[in-house]
Amino acid sequence: MPAECSPTSLQVVDHVACVAATAPPGTDLWDGVRHECERHFSGLPHGKGTLAQAFEWEILKLQTRLDSIAQETPSCAIPLFRNRHVHIGALIRLWRRLALETEEALASHGHDTLLDVGPWGGFNFVLEPDGYTRMPFARLTLAVGGLPATPFHAEGGLLFEHLLPRYHAALQQAGLNFPAVWQYQHAKRDAGGQVLEVSGIHYLPTHSYERRTFIKVRVSRHCEAVEEIALQDFLLLLERLQFTTDWDLYREQTKDVDARFDLQDFISLNHMVEGLYQRTAAEDRLLHEMKDAFRGAIRSRPVLYGYLAQVVKLRWVENLYWALADAALGVKRYQRMVSFDREVCPRIPPRLLIPVRRHLNRYHHRVGGTA
């Protein structure tokens, strides 16, 4: 929001606060103020969009937070792990509870912040109807978005001192046993040297380069929302695949395991952006074939590169690339060159974030309610 709000903006904020305080659970807060916001603010530029889009994004984040708090009251009897398969809904509820507890602990030390949590990685895109993954988890990764004032440093800090022991205890109670030893890696800094992102990682005994099995908590204060963290990574992957012109050279120079994870993350990207991109019938058939293949067949080199060749032949990467370029920047196919790295990722616009969050909220609600 702008530093100086007009009287009209303040009236809308007051109206949202009133609706949020009095509306029954499940009420769409944006529906209650959509007409007013679009009438007053659609023509006002803000960031990479309009002020109306900024209002919608902030209201949607508030809505998600209120809904997640309301859902935390009853404890869920669904086992988190079953034969090394993860129940995604139970995992998301666990993460949200830990985030709220961590916020309260940080506030008691004088650090007021908001933590936005969600899954990141490739294990969660294939689900059975009962809410469990159809493949054993490989990367159990919690992404945490926070405000610029969120306290942590390259070796962890106060946030990790509260969150990681409780996360470890919760996973052990759910049946995943591992030592309470975490490594801190991949600290990212801004131009001034301040740490923007750091990860706490525990590698399981089965971890290797070929079989990447680890538990990770990835925290950012550069990205406030989980969608920003995930979309930044996925947009960069999509851009790299889009500008790969020699796929024979890619096959020769890329290790099979890296190509497999590229393909796995590409599938996850398709899951995230279903609210923005309608797959063709051929792409959808291939998507479901690849999901089944990730149970094991995909580890065969001919199968892996056979599927990659089909993705390239269908121009699926190109179709998705231009759909997201249009959603983020309003640039149509071939109007001009687009760089996600330079133009979109430094500050992802609300018009790209809003449909992604709405889709993921529906997805989380569906798998969270699966018994």
C-alpha positions, 0 to 999 in steps of 0.5 A: 500500500502507498505510504500516504493513503487517500481518504477513500483508501482509508474508508475501504480499509476500514470497510474491509476490517469491519467485514473481516471482524463480522463476516461468518467463516468462509465469506469472500472478503474481496467480493464485499469490496470489489465494486468499490475498489475497482471503481475508485482504484482500477485507474491508479497505477501501483507497482507493476499493476493497479491499486485495485490489484494491490488491494485485492492481493492484500485482502486475499492474503488476509482471507487466507490467514483468517481461514487457516486460523479458523481451521486450526481448532480441531486436531486432525486424526489423519496420519501425516505419514503412511508408508513414506507417503505424505498426507499433504493436507495434514502437513500444511495444517502442521506448518500453519500451526508452527508458523503461528506459534513462531510468530507469537514467540518472536513477538514475545521477544519484540519482533512483530512479523507475519509468516506465510508458509506452504509447500515447495518442491516436487513431492506434492503434485501427485495425489491419491483421492485420500490426500496422500502422495502416490510417490514416496516423498523425496524433498520435504520442503517448507517455504516460509515468506516473511516481512523484511523485519523477520529476524534471522541470520546466516546461521539461523537465529531466533526464528530457527531456534524456535521453529526447527526444534518444534518442527523436528519434534512434530515430524518425529511424533508423526513417525519420521525419525531423524537427529535434531541436527540442522545445517544452514545453507544457501544464504542469499544477501542483498547489495548491502550484505543483509541476509535475505534468505537462508535454509535449514536442512537435514539430510536423511541417511538415504540422501545422495546426489541421485536420491535427494532425500532431505527435510528443509525449511527455506525462509525468506524476507525478500519474498513476503508470500510463499507464491513469490518464492515458488514462482520466482524459482519456477519462472527461472526454470521455465525461462531456461527451458524456453531458451534451450534451443539445442535439446540434443546438447542438453541431453548430452551435457545434463546429468539424468537426475538433473533432467529428471528434477527439471521435468518434475519441477516443470510438472509442479509449475503446471500444477501451480498455475492452473488458474492462469493456463489451460493445458491442451488436451495433448498436454493434459494426457502427457501430464497424467502419463508423466505423473504415473511414470514418476513412480519409477519408470522415469528413472530409465534414461530412454523413458525420461528423455522420451517424455522430455522430447514429447514436452518439447514437440508439443511446444508446451514450454513455449505455450506456458512461457507466453501465457505467464508473460501475458499474465505478468506483463501483458506481453503477447506471444512474439510482441517482444522478448521477455525476461522473467529474471529481469522484468518479473522476478524482482517484483512479481505483480499481483495480477500473477500472484492472485490467480496462483494463490486462489488456485492453491487455496482451493487445492489446500482446502481440498486436500486438507479436507480429505479424510 
